[in-house]
Amino acid sequence: MRMSTNFILAFFCLTGWSLASNAQRTGSTGEYYQITVYHCNSSDQLKSVEDYLQNAYLPALHRLGMSQIGVFKPHGVDTVADKKVFVLLTARNLDLLAGVPARLLKDRRYQKDGASLISAPWDKPSFARIENILLRSFRLAPVMKKPQLKSDRSERVYELRSYESPSEKIFQNKVDMFNEGGEIALFARLGFNAIFYGEVISGSHMPNLMYITSFENRVDRDAHWKAFGADAQWKELSARPEFQKNVSKNEQTFLYPTQYSDY
């Protein structure tokens, strides 16, 4: 997964897509996001990934001048077979994201600090698989926002949502519902503390969009969604004929930030 995503990033950069179309599609203030999901089969693999992220990967990215790096884990029991860690990167252009692997290869400190994962033997891998998702920010939500939450990190709820659509045309209709339709403004008015809204431009569930809202805890999250469902603006927006049947599947993941996450 990582190799294919890096290839796609490089392709966009080499063809000039990120230089010409980027300005047209996202404007000068738009951003790109990469969500990396580490899948682990055991607690030992999970610990290996977290040690690598905390002690090698994030420090190396910080040395490259990258900030706003989120590291999240799912809420719930630790007995699930597929243990996950989510890493969120943001950049103003694809060139920066595409260049990260090559720049890390030249970072000797990173290579040393992350050696246990980077050089793990073939018969004792440090993770089961890596999944990458590449997104472009929405026109009316061009930059990521860091929420100002006060609760303990383990209690916070970062709700990652993915809305899949049955076709590219219908997908664009759902994006328009967020932008011109006013759904982004509605979330803002109701205090959902959205971190980002993005169109997926490379992933395994396309066409789809993803966004993250954040709350102090699960009770706070449920109260916000209850208010959302009862809101007159939402009722009017969701009843418009032009916005009907534009989502075929809705997935949500409840996350919390690790102690070393920038969020």
Secondary structure, 3 states (H helix, E strand, C coil): CHHHHHHHHHHHHHCCHHHHHHHHHCCCCCCEEEEEEEEECCHHHHHHHHHHHHHHHHHHHHHCCCCCCEEEEECCCCCCCCEEEEEEEEECCHHHHHHHHHHHHCCHHHHHHCHHHHCCCCCCCCCCEEEEEEEEEECCECCCCCCCCCCCCCCCEEEEEEEECCCHHHHHHHHHHHCCCCHHHHHHHCCCCCCEEEEEEECCCCCEEEEEEEECCHHHHHHHHHHHHHCHHHHHHHCCHHHCCCCCEEEEEEEEECCCCCC
